Amino acid sequence: MNDRLTVAEVLSRFDREVGLEETVRATGGSSATAAAVDAASGPVVRGAPARASVAPASSAEPSPQRIHAPAPAPARPVPEGRPIPAASLRAPGSPGERAARLAEIEARHAETCPHCTTATGHTRLVFGEGAPDADILFVGESPGEAEDRAGRPFVGPAGEKLEEMIRAMGLRREDVYIANVLKSRPPEDRSPMPDEVAGCGPFLVEQILAVQPRVIVTLGGPATKFVCATETGITRIRGTWQRWLPPAGAECPEIAVMPTYHPAYVLHTYTMQVRGEVWSDLRGVLAKLGRTPPVRAEGQGG
Ligand code: SF4
């Protein structure tokens, strides 16, 4: 069965989830904390009914080779009314050119925002930040209170946990790129609405096209569902390699995606199992990149 969904289907899925889920916020607000109970499959993070993974798990594929596929990737649909500009479809150049492209995207987003909701709860936009040519791009759901105040992604307690995860990988925060699906804090930190994802999501697509990381790490269910265009719940899909498909006409190969738990969920559910699963996911990312985890990080959880 082909379980890759169209964006419209994903947005519809978001819609249904908003009505079904009991969202639990973790301490200190960041991109949405996501603890919910899926009656069909047990505890999940912003879960969805179980479906097969988009792509087969490839945990046994710690290839140091770049995973970009040489063949043209299938086209990914984008929400109607917000096409990706032709300039953003072109292959990125030097780090400086990528940074300039990201700055242009950020400015264009700011010029036209808010444009997908009339009930924003934000005071600042949180576009994203990091190395414009990063190998790893972390994607969360939306800014929380701390991010809204700072105008930066992942700066509250969840941000500190994410930085801890990054350090455990032997990297620094400035070595990676960090963004959210939504660039503004939703009112009362609720889950993203379908029209918000439709309006803001394409800007994340442009960011991915500009950075063209080797691996995308999605943090939590909503980010995973948007990036992977799937409805599989995070507890089922985490730790399995997925793929991000670029939009039609993009000079960009498909990109490997590792879904894992949101750092806020790790804080909220601080168990050895959850931490171990996150660390296992991050080790998979390092293996994909041909990197060895630092010795001091051996045995650490998320
Ligand atoms: S969701 Fe994105 S596009 Fe919509 S108002 Fe917020 S920042 Fe702007």
py3Dmol code that shows the C-alpha trace and the ligand (Angstrom):
import py3Dmol

protein = """\
ATOM      1  CA  MET A   1       0.000   0.000   0.000  1.00  0.00           C
ATOM      2  CA  ASN A   2       1.317   3.413  -0.825  1.00  0.00           C
ATOM      3  CA  ASP A   3       1.038   5.358   2.401  1.00  0.00           C
ATOM      4  CA  ARG A   4       2.677   8.555   1.176  1.00  0.00           C
ATOM      5  CA  LEU A   5       0.093  11.247   1.567  1.00  0.00           C
ATOM      6  CA  THR A   6      -0.590  14.389  -0.303  1.00  0.00           C
ATOM      7  CA  VAL A   7      -0.168  17.616   1.643  1.00  0.00           C
ATOM      8  CA  ALA A   8      -3.927  17.989   1.639  1.00  0.00           C
ATOM      9  CA  GLU A   9      -4.236  14.605   3.302  1.00  0.00           C
ATOM     10  CA  VAL A  10      -1.599  15.518   5.845  1.00  0.00           C
ATOM     11  CA  LEU A  11      -3.393  18.744   6.634  1.00  0.00           C
ATOM     12  CA  SER A  12      -6.627  16.866   6.970  1.00  0.00           C
ATOM     13  CA  ARG A  13      -4.839  14.563   9.358  1.00  0.00           C
ATOM     14  CA  PHE A  14      -3.706  17.565  11.431  1.00  0.00           C
ATOM     15  CA  ASP A  15      -7.284  18.709  11.523  1.00  0.00           C
ATOM     16  CA  ARG A  16      -8.512  15.429  12.861  1.00  0.00           C
ATOM     17  CA  GLU A  17      -5.757  15.253  15.421  1.00  0.00           C
ATOM     18  CA  VAL A  18      -6.535  18.657  16.808  1.00  0.00           C
ATOM     19  CA  GLY A  19      -9.956  17.433  17.697  1.00  0.00           C
ATOM     20  CA  LEU A  20      -8.853  14.108  19.069  1.00  0.00           C
ATOM     21  CA  GLU A  21      -5.730  14.700  21.018  1.00  0.00           C
ATOM     22  CA  GLU A  22      -5.165  15.615  24.577  1.00  0.00           C
ATOM     23  CA  THR A  23      -2.114  17.801  24.382  1.00  0.00           C
ATOM     24  CA  VAL A  24       0.187  17.934  27.361  1.00  0.00           C
ATOM     25  CA  ARG A  25       2.684  20.762  27.501  1.00  0.00           C
ATOM     26  CA  ALA A  26       6.018  20.145  29.047  1.00  0.00           C
ATOM     27  CA  THR A  27       7.696  22.507  31.392  1.00  0.00           C
ATOM     28  CA  GLY A  28       8.989  25.727  30.054  1.00  0.00           C
ATOM     29  CA  GLY A  29       7.396  25.974  26.663  1.00  0.00           C
ATOM     30  CA  SER A  30       9.090  25.349  23.428  1.00  0.00           C
ATOM     31  CA  SER A  31       7.832  23.865  20.289  1.00  0.00           C
ATOM     32  CA  ALA A  32       4.862  21.924  21.218  1.00  0.00           C
ATOM     33  CA  THR A  33       5.106  19.233  23.726  1.00  0.00           C
ATOM     34  CA  ALA A  34       3.288  16.324  22.420  1.00  0.00           C
ATOM     35  CA  ALA A  35       1.912  13.679  24.637  1.00  0.00           C
ATOM     36  CA  ALA A  36      -1.323  12.166  23.636  1.00  0.00           C
ATOM     37  CA  VAL A  37      -3.090   8.881  23.817  1.00  0.00           C
ATOM     38  CA  ASP A  38      -4.058   7.124  20.677  1.00  0.00           C
ATOM     39  CA  ALA A  39      -6.826   4.762  21.571  1.00  0.00           C
ATOM     40  CA  ALA A  40      -5.831   2.469  18.768  1.00  0.00           C
ATOM     41  CA  SER A  41      -2.150   2.085  19.454  1.00  0.00           C
ATOM     42  CA  GLY A  42      -1.393   3.212  22.970  1.00  0.00           C
ATOM     43  CA  PRO A  43       0.599   6.241  24.098  1.00  0.00           C
ATOM     44  CA  VAL A  44       1.889   8.340  21.275  1.00  0.00           C
ATOM     45  CA  VAL A  45       3.220  11.779  20.654  1.00  0.00           C
ATOM     46  CA  ARG A  46       0.573  13.602  18.717  1.00  0.00           C
ATOM     47  CA  GLY A  47      -0.110  10.147  17.471  1.00  0.00           C
ATOM     48  CA  ALA A  48      -1.980   8.837  14.554  1.00  0.00           C
ATOM     49  CA  PRO A  49      -3.332   5.428  13.760  1.00  0.00           C
ATOM     50  CA  ALA A  50      -0.608   3.007  12.912  1.00  0.00           C
ATOM     51  CA  ARG A  51       0.427   2.701   9.311  1.00  0.00           C
ATOM     52  CA  ALA A  52       3.412   1.271   7.616  1.00  0.00           C
ATOM     53  CA  SER A  53       6.470   3.468   7.336  1.00  0.00           C
ATOM     54  CA  VAL A  54       6.899   5.596   4.255  1.00  0.00           C
ATOM     55  CA  ALA A  55      10.150   3.902   3.487  1.00  0.00           C
ATOM     56  CA  PRO A  56      11.705   0.756   4.894  1.00  0.00           C
ATOM     57  CA  ALA A  57      13.744   1.195   7.997  1.00  0.00           C
ATOM     58  CA  SER A  58      17.396   1.326   7.239  1.00  0.00           C
ATOM     59  CA  SER A  59      18.957   1.206  10.649  1.00  0.00           C
ATOM     60  CA  ALA A  60      21.236  -1.454   9.241  1.00  0.00           C
ATOM     61  CA  GLU A  61      22.450   1.026   6.698  1.00  0.00           C
ATOM     62  CA  PRO A  62      25.107   3.051   8.433  1.00  0.00           C
ATOM     63  CA  SER A  63      26.590   4.069   5.137  1.00  0.00           C
ATOM     64  CA  PRO A  64      29.050   6.920   5.289  1.00  0.00           C
ATOM     65  CA  GLN A  65      28.124   7.746   1.721  1.00  0.00           C
ATOM     66  CA  ARG A  66      25.997  10.716   0.937  1.00  0.00           C
ATOM     67  CA  ILE A  67      22.469   9.375   0.679  1.00  0.00           C
ATOM     68  CA  HIS A  68      21.320  11.814  -1.970  1.00  0.00           C
ATOM     69  CA  ALA A  69      19.781   9.772  -4.734  1.00  0.00           C
ATOM     70  CA  PRO A  70      21.137  10.475  -8.205  1.00  0.00           C
ATOM     71  CA  ALA A  71      17.817   9.937  -9.945  1.00  0.00           C
ATOM     72  CA  PRO A  72      15.193  12.667 -10.001  1.00  0.00           C
ATOM     73  CA  ALA A  73      12.959  12.328  -6.976  1.00  0.00           C
ATOM     74  CA  PRO A  74       9.189  12.112  -7.245  1.00  0.00           C
ATOM     75  CA  ALA A  75       7.496  15.449  -7.000  1.00  0.00           C
ATOM     76  CA  ARG A  76       6.056  16.529  -3.706  1.00  0.00           C
ATOM     77  CA  PRO A  77       2.880  18.587  -3.927  1.00  0.00           C
ATOM     78  CA  VAL A  78       2.799  21.943  -2.189  1.00  0.00           C
ATOM     79  CA  PRO A  79      -0.304  23.681  -0.876  1.00  0.00           C
ATOM     80  CA  GLU A  80      -2.193  25.597  -3.501  1.00  0.00           C
ATOM     81  CA  GLY A  81      -1.697  29.325  -3.503  1.00  0.00           C
ATOM     82  CA  ARG A  82       1.804  29.233  -2.119  1.00  0.00           C
ATOM     83  CA  PRO A  83       4.097  27.956  -4.823  1.00  0.00           C
ATOM     84  CA  ILE A  84       7.796  27.720  -4.228  1.00  0.00           C
ATOM     85  CA  PRO A  85       9.550  30.600  -6.041  1.00  0.00           C
ATOM     86  CA  ALA A  86      11.731  29.539  -8.941  1.00  0.00           C
ATOM     87  CA  ALA A  87      14.807  30.993  -7.251  1.00  0.00           C
ATOM     88  CA  SER A  88      14.296  28.690  -4.298  1.00  0.00           C
ATOM     89  CA  LEU A  89      14.096  25.656  -6.582  1.00  0.00           C
ATOM     90  CA  ARG A  90      17.607  26.173  -7.895  1.00  0.00           C
ATOM     91  CA  ALA A  91      20.529  24.299  -6.396  1.00  0.00           C
ATOM     92  CA  PRO A  92      22.163  26.247  -3.580  1.00  0.00           C
ATOM     93  CA  GLY A  93      25.721  27.419  -3.972  1.00  0.00           C
ATOM     94  CA  SER A  94      28.332  28.442  -1.461  1.00  0.00           C
ATOM     95  CA  PRO A  95      27.561  28.806   2.231  1.00  0.00           C
ATOM     96  CA  GLY A  96      27.383  32.548   1.665  1.00  0.00           C
ATOM     97  CA  GLU A  97      24.849  32.152  -1.111  1.00  0.00           C
ATOM     98  CA  ARG A  98      22.801  29.805   1.026  1.00  0.00           C
ATOM     99  CA  ALA A  99      22.842  32.293   3.880  1.00  0.00           C
ATOM    100  CA  ALA A 100      21.709  35.042   1.506  1.00  0.00           C
ATOM    101  CA  ARG A 101      18.923  32.856   0.225  1.00  0.00           C
ATOM    102  CA  LEU A 102      17.773  32.079   3.752  1.00  0.00           C
ATOM    103  CA  ALA A 103      17.814  35.776   4.579  1.00  0.00           C
ATOM    104  CA  GLU A 104      15.686  36.501   1.520  1.00  0.00           C
ATOM    105  CA  ILE A 105      13.208  33.791   2.487  1.00  0.00           C
ATOM    106  CA  GLU A 106      13.025  35.129   6.026  1.00  0.00           C
ATOM    107  CA  ALA A 107      12.436  38.664   4.808  1.00  0.00           C
ATOM    108  CA  ARG A 108       9.775  37.556   2.344  1.00  0.00           C
ATOM    109  CA  HIS A 109       8.058  35.544   5.039  1.00  0.00           C
ATOM    110  CA  ALA A 110       8.104  38.482   7.426  1.00  0.00           C
ATOM    111  CA  GLU A 111       6.667  40.804   4.764  1.00  0.00           C
ATOM    112  CA  THR A 112       3.624  38.664   4.252  1.00  0.00           C
ATOM    113  CA  CYS A 113       3.037  37.285   7.739  1.00  0.00           C
ATOM    114  CA  PRO A 114       0.571  36.904   9.339  1.00  0.00           C
ATOM    115  CA  HIS A 115      -1.256  35.564   6.398  1.00  0.00           C
ATOM    116  CA  CYS A 116      -2.547  32.170   7.416  1.00  0.00           C
ATOM    117  CA  THR A 117      -4.322  32.944  10.643  1.00  0.00           C
ATOM    118  CA  THR A 118      -6.101  35.846  12.247  1.00  0.00           C
ATOM    119  CA  ALA A 119      -5.585  34.541  15.768  1.00  0.00           C
ATOM    120  CA  THR A 120      -1.865  34.510  16.298  1.00  0.00           C
ATOM    121  CA  GLY A 121      -0.476  34.255  19.780  1.00  0.00           C
ATOM    122  CA  HIS A 122       2.979  35.452  18.917  1.00  0.00           C
ATOM    123  CA  THR A 123       4.993  38.575  19.507  1.00  0.00           C
ATOM    124  CA  ARG A 124       8.007  37.669  17.390  1.00  0.00           C
ATOM    125  CA  LEU A 125       8.609  35.498  14.380  1.00  0.00           C
ATOM    126  CA  VAL A 126      10.968  32.575  14.802  1.00  0.00           C
ATOM    127  CA  PHE A 127      12.315  31.795  11.366  1.00  0.00           C
ATOM    128  CA  GLY A 128      15.164  29.432  12.156  1.00  0.00           C
ATOM    129  CA  GLU A 129      18.913  29.605  12.516  1.00  0.00           C
ATOM    130  CA  GLY A 130      22.128  27.717  12.126  1.00  0.00           C
ATOM    131  CA  ALA A 131      24.731  26.778   9.592  1.00  0.00           C
ATOM    132  CA  PRO A 132      23.417  27.461   6.072  1.00  0.00           C
ATOM    133  CA  ASP A 133      25.275  24.419   4.774  1.00  0.00           C
ATOM    134  CA  ALA A 134      24.591  22.145   7.734  1.00  0.00           C
ATOM    135  CA  ASP A 135      24.649  18.383   7.318  1.00  0.00           C
ATOM    136  CA  ILE A 136      21.817  18.052   9.811  1.00  0.00           C
ATOM    137  CA  LEU A 137      18.594  20.054   9.917  1.00  0.00           C
ATOM    138  CA  PHE A 138      16.414  19.684  13.006  1.00  0.00           C
ATOM    139  CA  VAL A 139      12.721  20.446  12.542  1.00  0.00           C
ATOM    140  CA  GLY A 140      10.282  21.073  15.361  1.00  0.00           C
ATOM    141  CA  GLU A 141       6.630  21.955  15.352  1.00  0.00           C
ATOM    142  CA  SER A 142       6.245  25.592  16.388  1.00  0.00           C
ATOM    143  CA  PRO A 143       7.783  28.125  18.742  1.00  0.00           C
ATOM    144  CA  GLY A 144       6.796  28.176  22.387  1.00  0.00           C
ATOM    145  CA  GLU A 145       6.837  30.993  24.886  1.00  0.00           C
ATOM    146  CA  ALA A 146      10.608  31.156  25.335  1.00  0.00           C
ATOM    147  CA  GLU A 147      11.201  31.093  21.583  1.00  0.00           C
ATOM    148  CA  ASP A 148       8.565  33.749  21.046  1.00  0.00           C
ATOM    149  CA  ARG A 149      10.348  36.024  23.492  1.00  0.00           C
ATOM    150  CA  ALA A 150      13.766  35.394  22.006  1.00  0.00           C
ATOM    151  CA  GLY A 151      12.838  35.166  18.343  1.00  0.00           C
ATOM    152  CA  ARG A 152      14.995  32.049  18.148  1.00  0.00           C
ATOM    153  CA  PRO A 153      14.060  28.384  17.882  1.00  0.00           C
ATOM    154  CA  PHE A 154      14.595  25.998  20.770  1.00  0.00           C
ATOM    155  CA  VAL A 155      15.901  28.291  23.484  1.00  0.00           C
ATOM    156  CA  GLY A 156      13.772  27.221  26.486  1.00  0.00           C
ATOM    157  CA  PRO A 157      14.168  24.029  28.483  1.00  0.00           C
ATOM    158  CA  ALA A 158      13.407  21.987  25.385  1.00  0.00           C
ATOM    159  CA  GLY A 159      16.069  23.961  23.576  1.00  0.00           C
ATOM    160  CA  GLU A 160      18.578  23.138  26.290  1.00  0.00           C
ATOM    161  CA  LYS A 161      17.695  19.483  25.908  1.00  0.00           C
ATOM    162  CA  LEU A 162      18.120  19.721  22.140  1.00  0.00           C
ATOM    163  CA  GLU A 163      21.528  21.330  22.609  1.00  0.00           C
ATOM    164  CA  GLU A 164      22.432  18.506  24.986  1.00  0.00           C
ATOM    165  CA  MET A 165      21.449  16.039  22.292  1.00  0.00           C
ATOM    166  CA  ILE A 166      23.533  17.900  19.726  1.00  0.00           C
ATOM    167  CA  ARG A 167      26.549  17.983  22.035  1.00  0.00           C
ATOM    168  CA  ALA A 168      26.165  14.253  22.671  1.00  0.00           C
ATOM    169  CA  MET A 169      26.570  13.831  18.919  1.00  0.00           C
ATOM    170  CA  GLY A 170      29.892  15.633  19.124  1.00  0.00           C
ATOM    171  CA  LEU A 171      28.499  18.740  17.457  1.00  0.00           C
ATOM    172  CA  ARG A 172      27.757  22.308  18.425  1.00  0.00           C
ATOM    173  CA  ARG A 173      24.467  24.081  17.984  1.00  0.00           C
ATOM    174  CA  GLU A 174      26.036  26.314  15.354  1.00  0.00           C
ATOM    175  CA  ASP A 175      27.001  23.238  13.324  1.00  0.00           C
ATOM    176  CA  VAL A 176      23.376  22.374  12.563  1.00  0.00           C
ATOM    177  CA  TYR A 177      20.327  24.208  11.261  1.00  0.00           C
ATOM    178  CA  ILE A 178      17.192  24.427  13.413  1.00  0.00           C
ATOM    179  CA  ALA A 179      13.709  25.413  12.284  1.00  0.00           C
ATOM    180  CA  ASN A 180      10.037  24.762  12.923  1.00  0.00           C
ATOM    181  CA  VAL A 181       7.114  24.038  10.650  1.00  0.00           C
ATOM    182  CA  LEU A 182       5.384  27.180  11.950  1.00  0.00           C
ATOM    183  CA  LYS A 183       7.324  30.382  12.408  1.00  0.00           C
ATOM    184  CA  SER A 184       5.057  31.835  15.061  1.00  0.00           C
ATOM    185  CA  ARG A 185       3.764  30.694  18.430  1.00  0.00           C
ATOM    186  CA  PRO A 186       0.208  29.426  18.117  1.00  0.00           C
ATOM    187  CA  PRO A 187      -2.377  30.910  20.473  1.00  0.00           C
ATOM    188  CA  GLU A 188      -2.200  29.164  23.841  1.00  0.00           C
ATOM    189  CA  ASP A 189       0.431  26.871  22.366  1.00  0.00           C
ATOM    190  CA  ARG A 190      -2.174  24.789  20.663  1.00  0.00           C
ATOM    191  CA  SER A 191      -1.386  22.412  17.846  1.00  0.00           C
ATOM    192  CA  PRO A 192      -0.875  23.904  14.391  1.00  0.00           C
ATOM    193  CA  MET A 193      -4.035  24.259  12.375  1.00  0.00           C
ATOM    194  CA  PRO A 194      -4.177  22.945   8.819  1.00  0.00           C
ATOM    195  CA  ASP A 195      -4.354  26.410   7.270  1.00  0.00           C
ATOM    196  CA  GLU A 196      -1.324  27.496   9.288  1.00  0.00           C
ATOM    197  CA  VAL A 197       0.644  24.495   8.126  1.00  0.00           C
ATOM    198  CA  ALA A 198      -0.457  25.192   4.565  1.00  0.00           C
ATOM    199  CA  GLY A 199       0.632  28.821   4.831  1.00  0.00           C
ATOM    200  CA  CYS A 200       3.835  28.403   6.747  1.00  0.00           C
ATOM    201  CA  GLY A 201       4.988  24.933   5.747  1.00  0.00           C
ATOM    202  CA  PRO A 202       6.200  25.960   2.296  1.00  0.00           C
ATOM    203  CA  PHE A 203       8.666  28.343   3.931  1.00  0.00           C
ATOM    204  CA  LEU A 204      10.173  25.346   5.711  1.00  0.00           C
ATOM    205  CA  VAL A 205      10.342  23.621   2.346  1.00  0.00           C
ATOM    206  CA  GLU A 206      12.291  26.623   1.031  1.00  0.00           C
ATOM    207  CA  GLN A 207      14.620  26.461   4.024  1.00  0.00           C
ATOM    208  CA  ILE A 208      15.296  22.796   3.358  1.00  0.00           C
ATOM    209  CA  LEU A 209      15.974  23.560  -0.296  1.00  0.00           C
ATOM    210  CA  ALA A 210      18.402  26.309   0.688  1.00  0.00           C
ATOM    211  CA  VAL A 211      20.332  24.252   3.230  1.00  0.00           C
ATOM    212  CA  GLN A 212      20.012  20.869   1.500  1.00  0.00           C
ATOM    213  CA  PRO A 213      21.198  18.948   4.555  1.00  0.00           C
ATOM    214  CA  ARG A 214      22.291  15.348   4.312  1.00  0.00           C
ATOM    215  CA  VAL A 215      19.860  14.364   7.053  1.00  0.00           C
ATOM    216  CA  ILE A 216      16.707  15.924   8.473  1.00  0.00           C
ATOM    217  CA  VAL A 217      15.849  15.044  12.072  1.00  0.00           C
ATOM    218  CA  THR A 218      12.191  15.620  12.817  1.00  0.00           C
ATOM    219  CA  LEU A 219      11.344  16.270  16.441  1.00  0.00           C
ATOM    220  CA  GLY A 220       7.940  14.949  17.399  1.00  0.00           C
ATOM    221  CA  GLY A 221       4.844  13.848  15.580  1.00  0.00           C
ATOM    222  CA  PRO A 222       3.592  16.997  13.825  1.00  0.00           C
ATOM    223  CA  ALA A 223       6.978  17.853  12.319  1.00  0.00           C
ATOM    224  CA  THR A 224       7.415  14.260  11.217  1.00  0.00           C
ATOM    225  CA  LYS A 225       4.012  14.169   9.597  1.00  0.00           C
ATOM    226  CA  PHE A 226       4.641  17.322   7.608  1.00  0.00           C
ATOM    227  CA  VAL A 227       8.180  16.521   6.529  1.00  0.00           C
ATOM    228  CA  CYS A 228       7.528  12.863   5.758  1.00  0.00           C
ATOM    229  CA  ALA A 229       3.973  13.377   4.494  1.00  0.00           C
ATOM    230  CA  THR A 230       2.799  10.475   6.568  1.00  0.00           C
ATOM    231  CA  GLU A 231       0.174   9.822   9.171  1.00  0.00           C
ATOM    232  CA  THR A 232       2.194   7.258  11.086  1.00  0.00           C
ATOM    233  CA  GLY A 233       2.451   8.096  14.773  1.00  0.00           C
ATOM    234  CA  ILE A 234       5.813   9.086  16.188  1.00  0.00           C
ATOM    235  CA  THR A 235       6.134   6.109  18.506  1.00  0.00           C
ATOM    236  CA  ARG A 236       5.873   3.790  15.522  1.00  0.00           C
ATOM    237  CA  ILE A 237       7.936   5.767  13.054  1.00  0.00           C
ATOM    238  CA  ARG A 238      10.766   7.032  15.250  1.00  0.00           C
ATOM    239  CA  GLY A 239      14.079   5.392  14.687  1.00  0.00           C
ATOM    240  CA  THR A 240      13.216   4.343  11.137  1.00  0.00           C
ATOM    241  CA  TRP A 241      14.682   6.069   8.125  1.00  0.00           C
ATOM    242  CA  GLN A 242      12.194   8.034   6.093  1.00  0.00           C
ATOM    243  CA  ARG A 243      12.703  10.451   3.219  1.00  0.00           C
ATOM    244  CA  TRP A 244      11.806  14.001   2.345  1.00  0.00           C
ATOM    245  CA  LEU A 245      10.796  14.542  -1.246  1.00  0.00           C
ATOM    246  CA  PRO A 246      11.554  17.909  -2.824  1.00  0.00           C
ATOM    247  CA  PRO A 247       8.858  19.773  -4.765  1.00  0.00           C
ATOM    248  CA  ALA A 248       8.584  19.382  -8.514  1.00  0.00           C
ATOM    249  CA  GLY A 249      11.326  21.151 -10.414  1.00  0.00           C
ATOM    250  CA  ALA A 250      13.651  21.511  -7.467  1.00  0.00           C
ATOM    251  CA  GLU A 251      17.340  20.941  -8.030  1.00  0.00           C
ATOM    252  CA  CYS A 252      17.488  18.901  -4.883  1.00  0.00           C
ATOM    253  CA  PRO A 253      17.638  15.167  -4.247  1.00  0.00           C
ATOM    254  CA  GLU A 254      15.462  13.451  -1.734  1.00  0.00           C
ATOM    255  CA  ILE A 255      16.842  13.695   1.768  1.00  0.00           C
ATOM    256  CA  ALA A 256      16.959  11.050   4.486  1.00  0.00           C
ATOM    257  CA  VAL A 257      14.808  11.794   7.519  1.00  0.00           C
ATOM    258  CA  MET A 258      15.225  10.409  11.023  1.00  0.00           C
ATOM    259  CA  PRO A 259      12.133  10.966  13.160  1.00  0.00           C
ATOM    260  CA  THR A 260      12.656  11.099  16.897  1.00  0.00           C
ATOM    261  CA  TYR A 261      10.905  12.423  19.960  1.00  0.00           C
ATOM    262  CA  HIS A 262      10.561  16.123  20.617  1.00  0.00           C
ATOM    263  CA  PRO A 263      12.994  17.279  23.329  1.00  0.00           C
ATOM    264  CA  ALA A 264      10.050  18.604  25.332  1.00  0.00           C
ATOM    265  CA  TYR A 265       8.589  15.121  25.331  1.00  0.00           C
ATOM    266  CA  VAL A 266      11.915  13.761  26.545  1.00  0.00           C
ATOM    267  CA  LEU A 267      11.788  16.245  29.416  1.00  0.00           C
ATOM    268  CA  HIS A 268       8.206  15.378  30.142  1.00  0.00           C
ATOM    269  CA  THR A 269       8.800  11.635  29.941  1.00  0.00           C
ATOM    270  CA  TYR A 270      12.292  11.407  31.351  1.00  0.00           C
ATOM    271  CA  THR A 271      12.679   7.660  31.357  1.00  0.00           C
ATOM    272  CA  MET A 272      15.638   5.514  30.471  1.00  0.00           C
ATOM    273  CA  GLN A 273      13.634   4.017  27.640  1.00  0.00           C
ATOM    274  CA  VAL A 274      12.773   7.336  26.004  1.00  0.00           C
ATOM    275  CA  ARG A 275      16.273   8.715  26.453  1.00  0.00           C
ATOM    276  CA  GLY A 276      17.749   5.513  25.116  1.00  0.00           C
ATOM    277  CA  GLU A 277      15.488   5.576  22.075  1.00  0.00           C
ATOM    278  CA  VAL A 278      16.416   9.154  21.268  1.00  0.00           C
ATOM    279  CA  TRP A 279      20.099   8.407  21.628  1.00  0.00           C
ATOM    280  CA  SER A 280      19.672   5.366  19.400  1.00  0.00           C
ATOM    281  CA  ASP A 281      18.048   7.598  16.779  1.00  0.00           C
ATOM    282  CA  LEU A 282      20.865  10.128  16.989  1.00  0.00           C
ATOM    283  CA  ARG A 283      23.468   7.407  16.713  1.00  0.00           C
ATOM    284  CA  GLY A 284      21.715   6.298  13.549  1.00  0.00           C
ATOM    285  CA  VAL A 285      22.092   9.809  12.179  1.00  0.00           C
ATOM    286  CA  LEU A 286      25.789   9.832  13.006  1.00  0.00           C
ATOM    287  CA  ALA A 287      26.224   6.473  11.315  1.00  0.00           C
ATOM    288  CA  LYS A 288      24.439   7.763   8.225  1.00  0.00           C
ATOM    289  CA  LEU A 289      26.876  10.665   8.143  1.00  0.00           C
ATOM    290  CA  GLY A 290      29.860   8.401   8.682  1.00  0.00           C
ATOM    291  CA  ARG A 291      30.565   9.941  12.061  1.00  0.00           C
ATOM    292  CA  THR A 292      31.477   8.196  15.290  1.00  0.00           C
ATOM    293  CA  PRO A 293      29.868   9.395  18.497  1.00  0.00           C
ATOM    294  CA  PRO A 294      32.293  10.868  20.997  1.00  0.00           C
ATOM    295  CA  VAL A 295      33.456   8.357  23.584  1.00  0.00           C
ATOM    296  CA  ARG A 296      32.082  10.471  26.405  1.00  0.00           C
ATOM    297  CA  ALA A 297      28.648  10.239  24.836  1.00  0.00           C
ATOM    298  CA  GLU A 298      28.551   6.458  24.837  1.00  0.00           C
ATOM    299  CA  GLY A 299      25.565   5.247  26.791  1.00  0.00           C
ATOM    300  CA  GLN A 300      23.999   8.695  27.077  1.00  0.00           C
ATOM    301  CA  GLY A 301      20.349   9.117  26.416  1.00  0.00           C
ATOM    302  CA  GLY A 302      18.518  11.926  24.701  1.00  0.00           C
TER     303      GLY A 302
END
"""
ligand_1 = """\
8
SF4
S 1.971 30.289 10.897
Fe 3.694 31.107 9.748
S 2.817 32.208 8.037
Fe 1.183 31.870 9.512
S 1.133 33.684 10.759
Fe 2.484 32.225 11.796
S 4.526 32.656 11.049
Fe 3.079 33.662 9.657
"""
view = py3Dmol.view(width=600, height=400)
view.addModel(protein, "pdb")
view.setStyle({"model": 0}, {"cartoon": {"style": "trace"}})
view.addModel(ligand_1, "xyz")
view.setStyle({"model": 1}, {"stick": {}})
view.zoomTo()
view.show()
